[in-house]
Amino acid sequence: MTPTPASFDSVDSRNASKVAALDIGSNSFHLVVARIVAGSVQILHRVKQKVRLAEGLDSNNVLSEEAMERGLATLRVIADSLKGFEPDSVKIVATYTLRKAVNANVFIKRALEILPYPIEVISGPEEARLIYSGVAHTNHDNGKRLVVDIGGGSTEFIIGEGLTPKLCRSLQMGCVSFTQRFFANGELKAKQFERAITAAEQEMEPIEERYRRMGWQRCIGTSGTIKTLCNLVVHQGQKEPTDEAEVTLKGLKQIMKQFIEAGHIDKLVDPAISEDRRAVIPAGLCVLIGLFKALKIESLHYSPAALREGVLYQMEDELHNTDIRGRTASSLATRYDVDTNQANMVLTTTKTLYDACQKNWKLRHSDYRAIVSWAALLHEVGLQINTRGVQRHSAYILQNVDMPGFNQAQQELLASLVRFHRKKIRVQDIPAFTQYSKEDIYKLIALLRLAVLLNIKRQEGFLPEFDVVAEKHSITLTFPAGWLNSKPIMTADLEREINYLQAVDIKLAVS
């Protein structure tokens, strides 16, 4: 007889809350279900349904019965994902279309029969604030940033710094409303694009001077429309799309040229354009080009986080932490029961080594010190899986887990450093990066390895003060007289490390 597996009744679980945010947008309805544990949001489930609610608004801002029925049918689908949720764990926000509709209450009343949760019709500035919150909690940027979100009926503009939005505006232009105004017949002609772009620039006139005067260091775009346009521009450059891919006005104009050559929306055939996005993407392109021109935007990066994530973070007060990456690292350390004393000892040694080597090793990238420090703190997250091969387990976790605050390249670099913090270094398995040189990565790996090795005894006070001298491809560690002689195992480990580091062309000397 096959034994019945034991249950998890005896396992202690950390306090966690399950929450959901629903965005009733003008183009799509978006549901995000998340688990909040150890101060981190873990996305469990997403539902996206194309509705194009804004198409149902007439010139008198009356929402049509047909549009209402599309929306209500979608809510019935979404309702299945919200069964069992407590009232205070679900937040539903509605944006532009229900802001404008004079009969919005009719729709909301019928919606409440399907979803027994309050529906909050939020203002344009509040929508902008929540969008910024979603971006700010999941993107680590120094200095001011401009966040742009192109929706179905409105476009939001926010300049902020850290978690604080400083300037928020919402303008009545979006991919659905502009489609109705300029591309209703499906034709894609140069004059239509010119009129739509001019209209976007005109909408921007009341705010453009103030936004340009305040300025920003980085521009971030959100929403499905901007995602599609970013992917089109990136594919055009024959690169894989990442969150570090830059979109420029030149690239957008090239896409417009291709659209005009296609001649009709039905002829827009590209893997980057989904079937339900095809009809509105030309209008979205016009809005974005208008923004680039009016605000003199040099480049834009895409962020997947937006309104829904902002709502989630608002629901949990404990998440309002200015150090996004610190919150992420702390959450991972809690989830994977990291030995924090050991992690901090490795961190201290890593910083000592890095600061001593930075100048002579020419480690100039702004990411390096922070990433190798996070690697020191998180190099043992894989211990929960298995002690043997911990470097592989830790790297796998860090490569695949959601890490708010870390972009794709930073996360990949972090995982790569951790992957080779012990044992042999397989240089052929180290990925190539566009923004980081392979030689620099070799040096960061060496620093992390030495920091881990020097703290292998896991004892506070074991490691004495020591001197570090770095040359172009070498590092010399000098310990107090007689210390190594009294530590034969440490001496043997360091001698073995001399051989390991030859794989990355670094000469280690110890005395």
C-alpha positions in Angstrom: 0.0 0.0 0.0 1.3 3.4 -1.0 1.9 5.6 2.1 -0.1 8.8 2.2 2.1 11.9 2.1 2.2 13.9 5.4 0.3 17.2 5.3 1.8 20.6 6.0 -0.2 21.1 9.2 2.9 21.3 11.3 4.7 23.9 9.1 4.8 27.4 10.4 3.6 29.9 7.9 4.4 33.6 7.9 1.6 36.1 7.9 0.4 36.8 4.4 -2.5 38.7 2.9 -4.1 38.0 -0.4 -5.4 41.1 -2.2 -6.7 42.0 -5.7 -6.9 45.2 -7.7 -9.2 45.6 -10.7 -8.7 48.4 -13.2 -11.9 49.2 -15.2 -10.1 51.0 -18.0 -11.3 52.6 -21.2 -9.6 50.1 -23.4 -9.1 47.0 -21.2 -10.1 45.6 -17.8 -7.1 44.4 -15.8 -7.2 42.3 -12.7 -4.2 41.5 -10.6 -4.3 39.1 -7.7 -1.3 39.2 -5.3 0.0 37.8 -2.1 1.7 40.2 0.3 4.2 38.5 2.5 7.4 39.7 4.3 6.8 43.2 2.8 6.8 42.1 -0.8 4.1 41.8 -3.4 4.0 38.5 -5.2 1.8 38.5 -8.3 -0.3 35.3 -8.4 -2.7 35.8 -11.2 -3.5 38.3 -13.9 -6.6 38.7 -16.1 -6.7 41.1 -19.0 -9.8 41.5 -21.1 -10.2 43.8 -24.1 -13.5 45.8 -23.7 -13.0 49.2 -25.4 -15.5 50.8 -23.1 -14.6 54.2 -24.5 -16.1 53.3 -27.9 -19.5 53.4 -26.3 -19.3 57.1 -25.3 -21.3 59.3 -27.6 -21.0 63.1 -28.1 -23.2 63.7 -25.1 -21.0 61.4 -22.9 -23.8 58.8 -22.7 -22.4 55.2 -22.4 -24.2 52.9 -24.8 -26.1 49.8 -23.7 -23.9 47.7 -26.0 -20.7 49.0 -24.3 -22.2 48.4 -20.9 -23.1 44.8 -21.8 -19.5 44.2 -23.0 -18.2 45.5 -19.7 -20.6 43.5 -17.6 -19.9 40.3 -19.6 -16.2 40.9 -18.8 -16.9 41.4 -15.1 -18.7 38.1 -15.0 -15.5 36.4 -16.3 -13.4 38.3 -13.8 -15.8 37.5 -10.9 -14.6 33.8 -10.9 -11.1 35.0 -9.9 -12.4 36.9 -6.9 -14.5 34.2 -5.2 -13.7 34.0 -1.5 -12.1 37.4 -1.2 -13.0 39.6 1.8 -14.5 43.0 1.0 -11.5 44.9 2.3 -9.0 42.9 0.2 -10.4 43.9 -3.2 -10.1 47.4 -4.6 -11.8 48.3 -7.9 -11.0 51.6 -9.7 -12.6 53.0 -12.8 -10.9 55.6 -15.0 -11.7 57.9 -17.9 -14.8 56.4 -19.5 -16.7 56.1 -16.2 -15.4 59.6 -15.2 -17.0 61.0 -18.4 -20.2 58.9 -18.7 -23.2 60.8 -17.4 -24.9 57.4 -16.8 -21.9 55.8 -15.1 -24.1 55.1 -12.0 -26.3 52.8 -14.2 -23.3 50.7 -15.1 -21.9 50.7 -11.6 -25.2 49.6 -10.1 -25.4 46.7 -12.5 -21.7 45.8 -11.9 -22.3 45.6 -8.1 -24.8 42.8 -8.8 -21.9 40.8 -10.3 -19.0 42.0 -8.0 -20.0 42.8 -4.4 -17.1 45.2 -4.0 -17.1 49.0 -4.1 -16.2 50.6 -7.4 -14.3 53.8 -7.1 -14.3 56.2 -10.1 -11.0 58.0 -9.6 -10.1 61.4 -10.9 -7.4 62.0 -13.5 -4.8 63.2 -11.0 -5.5 60.3 -8.7 -5.1 57.9 -11.6 -1.8 59.6 -12.4 -0.7 59.3 -8.8 -1.5 55.6 -8.6 0.3 54.9 -11.9 3.4 56.6 -10.6 3.2 54.6 -7.4 3.1 51.4 -9.4 6.2 52.4 -11.3 8.1 53.9 -8.3 7.6 50.7 -6.2 9.0 48.5 -8.9 11.7 50.6 -10.6 14.8 51.8 -8.9 15.9 55.1 -10.4 17.9 58.0 -9.0 16.7 61.5 -9.6 13.5 62.7 -11.2 11.6 60.6 -13.7 8.7 61.3 -16.1 6.1 58.6 -16.2 3.7 58.5 -19.2 0.7 56.2 -19.5 -1.4 56.1 -22.6 -4.8 54.6 -21.9 -7.9 54.2 -24.0 -9.5 57.6 -23.2 -6.8 59.6 -21.3 -3.1 59.9 -21.0 -1.4 60.5 -17.7 1.8 62.5 -17.1 3.7 62.4 -13.8 7.1 63.8 -12.7 8.3 62.4 -9.5 11.3 61.4 -7.4 11.5 58.3 -5.3 8.0 57.4 -4.2 6.8 61.0 -4.3 4.9 62.3 -7.4 5.6 66.0 -7.8 3.5 66.9 -10.8 0.4 65.0 -12.0 -1.8 65.6 -15.0 -4.4 63.7 -17.0 -5.3 64.8 -20.5 -8.3 63.6 -22.5 -6.6 61.7 -25.3 -6.1 58.0 -25.6 -5.7 55.2 -28.2 -9.5 54.5 -28.4 -10.7 58.1 -28.5 -8.0 59.0 -31.1 -8.9 55.9 -33.2 -12.5 57.1 -33.3 -11.4 60.7 -34.3 -8.7 59.9 -36.9 -8.7 56.2 -37.9 -12.4 55.2 -37.8 -12.4 53.9 -41.4 -9.2 51.8 -40.8 -7.2 53.7 -43.4 -3.7 54.7 -42.6 -2.7 57.8 -44.6 0.0 60.4 -43.9 -2.6 63.2 -43.5 -4.4 61.3 -40.8 -1.2 60.7 -38.9 -0.3 64.4 -39.2 -3.7 65.5 -37.9 -3.6 63.1 -35.0 -0.1 64.1 -34.0 -1.0 67.8 -34.2 -4.0 67.1 -32.0 -1.8 65.4 -29.4 0.6 68.4 -29.4 -2.3 70.8 -29.0 -3.6 68.8 -26.0 -0.1 69.2 -24.5 0.1 72.9 -24.9 -1.3 73.9 -21.4 1.3 71.7 -19.6 4.3 71.3 -21.8 6.2 74.4 -20.5 5.8 73.5 -16.9 6.9 69.9 -17.4 9.9 70.9 -19.4 10.9 73.5 -16.8 10.7 70.9 -14.0 12.7 68.4 -16.0 13.6 64.7 -15.5 16.5 62.3 -15.8 14.6 59.3 -17.2 11.3 58.9 -19.0 9.3 55.7 -18.4 6.2 54.6 -20.3 3.5 52.2 -19.2 0.4 50.5 -20.6 -0.1 47.9 -23.3 0.0 50.6 -26.1 3.4 51.8 -25.1 4.6 48.2 -24.6 3.6 47.3 -28.2 5.2 50.4 -29.6 8.4 49.7 -27.7 8.5 46.1 -28.9 8.0 47.3 -32.5 10.9 49.8 -32.2 13.1 47.2 -30.6 12.3 44.5 -33.2 13.1 47.1 -35.9 16.6 47.3 -34.4 16.8 43.5 -34.5 17.3 43.3 -30.7 15.4 41.5 -28.1 13.0 43.7 -26.2 14.0 44.4 -22.5 13.1 46.9 -19.9 16.4 48.7 -20.8 15.5 49.0 -24.5 15.3 52.7 -25.6 12.6 54.1 -27.7 13.4 57.3 -29.6 11.4 59.7 -31.8 13.4 58.5 -34.8 12.3 54.9 -34.1 8.7 55.9 -33.7 8.7 57.8 -37.0 10.1 54.8 -38.8 7.2 52.7 -37.4 4.8 55.4 -38.6 6.3 55.2 -42.1 5.7 51.4 -42.1 2.1 51.9 -41.0 1.5 54.4 -43.8 3.0 52.0 -46.3 0.7 49.2 -45.0 -2.2 51.6 -45.9 -4.9 49.9 -43.7 -5.2 48.7 -40.1 -6.0 45.2 -41.4 -2.6 45.0 -43.1 -0.6 45.6 -39.9 0.9 42.2 -39.6 3.7 42.0 -37.0 4.3 39.5 -34.1 4.6 42.5 -31.7 1.0 43.6 -32.5 -1.6 41.4 -30.9 -4.9 41.0 -32.7 -6.9 43.0 -30.1 -4.3 45.8 -30.1 -4.1 46.2 -33.9 -7.1 48.6 -34.3 -5.8 51.1 -31.8 -2.1 51.0 -32.2 -1.8 53.7 -34.9 -3.7 56.2 -32.7 -1.5 55.2 -29.8 1.6 55.8 -32.0 0.3 59.3 -32.8 -0.2 60.2 -29.2 3.3 59.0 -28.3 4.9 60.9 -31.1 3.0 64.0 -30.1 4.3 63.6 -26.5 7.9 63.2 -27.7 7.7 66.4 -29.8 5.8 68.5 -27.2 8.0 67.5 -24.2 11.2 67.1 -26.2 11.6 63.6 -24.9 15.0 62.1 -25.9 14.2 58.5 -25.1 11.7 56.3 -23.3 11.9 53.0 -21.4 9.0 50.6 -20.8 7.8 49.5 -17.3 5.2 46.7 -16.9 4.0 48.2 -13.6 1.3 50.8 -13.7 -2.1 51.5 -12.2 -2.9 48.0 -10.9 0.4 47.7 -9.0 -0.1 51.2 -7.6 -3.4 50.2 -6.2 -1.9 47.1 -4.6 0.9 49.0 -3.0 -1.6 51.5 -1.6 -3.5 48.7 0.0 -0.6 47.7 2.1 0.8 50.5 4.2 3.9 48.5 5.2 5.1 48.6 1.6 5.6 52.3 1.6 9.4 52.0 1.7 11.7 54.3 -0.2 14.4 51.7 -0.7 12.8 49.4 -3.3 15.7 47.1 -3.8 16.3 46.9 -0.1 12.7 45.9 0.4 13.1 43.3 -2.3 16.3 41.9 -0.7 14.8 41.8 2.8 11.7 40.0 1.5 13.8 37.4 -0.2 16.0 36.9 2.9 12.8 36.4 5.0 11.2 34.0 2.5 14.3 31.9 2.1 15.4 32.1 5.8 18.8 33.5 5.0 21.4 33.6 7.8 21.5 37.3 8.1 24.5 37.4 10.4 26.6 35.5 7.8 25.2 37.6 5.0 26.1 40.8 6.7 29.7 39.6 7.4 30.1 38.7 3.7 28.6 42.1 2.8 31.1 43.9 5.0 34.1 42.1 3.5 32.7 42.5 -0.1 32.5 46.3 0.4 36.0 46.4 1.9 37.4 44.5 -1.1 35.4 46.5 -3.7 36.4 49.8 -2.3 40.1 48.8 -2.3 40.0 47.5 -5.8 37.6 49.9 -7.6 40.1 52.5 -8.7 42.9 50.2 -10.0 40.4 47.7 -11.5 38.5 50.6 -13.1 35.1 49.4 -11.9 33.3 52.5 -13.1 29.7 51.4 -13.8 27.3 52.9 -11.3 25.5 49.5 -10.8 28.6 47.5 -9.7 29.0 48.3 -6.0 25.2 47.9 -5.3 24.8 44.7 -7.3 27.8 42.9 -5.8 26.5 44.0 -2.3 23.1 42.5 -3.0 24.9 39.4 -4.2 26.7 39.2 -0.9 23.5 39.5 1.0 21.5 37.0 -1.1 24.2 34.4 -2.2 22.7 31.8 0.2 19.0 32.0 -0.7 19.3 28.6 -2.4 20.3 26.8 0.9 16.7 26.0 1.4 16.8 23.7 -1.7 20.1 22.0 -1.0 23.5 22.7 0.6 25.2 20.9 -2.2 25.2 23.1 -5.3 23.9 26.1 -3.3 25.5 28.4 -5.9 23.3 27.0 -8.7 20.1 26.9 -6.5 20.7 30.5 -5.4 21.3 31.7 -9.0 18.2 30.0 -10.2 16.0 31.7 -7.6 17.5 35.1 -8.2 17.2 34.7 -12.0 13.5 33.7 -11.9 11.9 35.3 -8.9 10.1 38.7 -9.2 12.6 41.4 -8.0 11.0 44.9 -7.9 13.6 47.6 -8.2 16.0 45.5 -10.3 15.8 45.8 -14.1 16.4 42.7 -16.3 20.1 43.3 -16.8 20.7 44.0 -13.1 18.8 40.8 -12.1 20.8 38.8 -14.6 24.1 40.2 -13.3 23.1 39.5 -9.7 22.3 35.9 -10.5 25.5 35.4 -12.5 27.7 36.7 -9.6 25.9 34.4 -7.2 26.1 31.4 -9.6 29.9 31.5 -9.4 30.5 32.5 -5.8 32.1 29.1 -5.1 33.6 26.0 -6.9 34.8 26.2 -10.5 34.1 29.1 -12.7 32.8 28.1 -16.1 33.4 31.3 -18.1 31.4 29.9 -21.0 28.3 29.9 -18.8 28.6 33.6 -17.9 26.1 35.5 -20.1 27.1 38.4 -22.3 25.8 41.8 -21.4 25.5 44.9 -23.5 26.0 47.3 -20.6 28.6 45.4 -18.5 32.0 44.3 -19.8 33.0 40.6 -19.3 36.3 41.7 -17.7 34.4 43.7 -15.1 32.1 40.8 -14.4 35.1 38.5 -13.8 36.4 41.0 -11.2 33.1 41.2 -9.4 32.9 37.4 -9.3 36.4 37.4 -7.8 35.5 39.9 -5.1 32.4 38.0 -4.1 34.2 34.7 -4.0 36.9 36.1 -1.8 34.4 37.7 0.6 32.5 34.4 0.9 35.7 32.4 1.4 37.2 34.7 4.0 34.0 34.3 6.1 33.6 30.6 5.6 34.0 29.9 9.3 30.7 31.9 9.9 32.2 33.3 13.1 32.1 37.0 14.1 35.6 38.2 14.9 37.3 35.3 13.1 38.6 37.5 10.2 41.2 40.1 11.2 41.9 43.4 9.5 43.9 42.9 6.4 45.4 44.9 3.5 44.3 44.8 -0.1 46.4 45.9 -3.1 44.9 45.6 -6.6 46.7 45.9 -9.8 45.3 45.6 -13.4 44.7 41.9 -13.3 45.8 40.9 -9.8 44.8 41.2 -6.1 47.1 40.8 -3.1 45.7 40.1 0.4 48.1 40.6 3.3 47.1 39.3 6.8 48.7 40.0 10.2 51.9 38.2 10.8 51.3 34.5 11.8 47.6 34.6 11.2 47.6 32.3 8.1 50.1 29.9 9.8 47.5 29.3 12.5 44.8 28.7 9.9 45.9 25.8 7.8 42.5 25.1 6.3 42.0 28.7 5.4 45.4 28.7 3.8 44.6 25.6 1.8 41.3 27.2 0.6 43.1 30.3 -0.5 45.7 28.3 -2.4 42.9 26.5 -4.2 41.2 29.8 -5.0 44.4 31.0 -6.7 43.8 28.2 -9.2 40.1 28.9 -9.6 40.7 32.6 -10.3 43.0 31.8 -13.2 39.9 31.0 -15.2 39.0 34.7 -15.1 42.5 35.9 -15.7 43.0 37.2 -12.1 46.1 36.6 -10.2 45.6 36.2 -6.4 48.5 36.5 -4.0 48.2 35.9 -0.3 50.7 36.6 2.5 
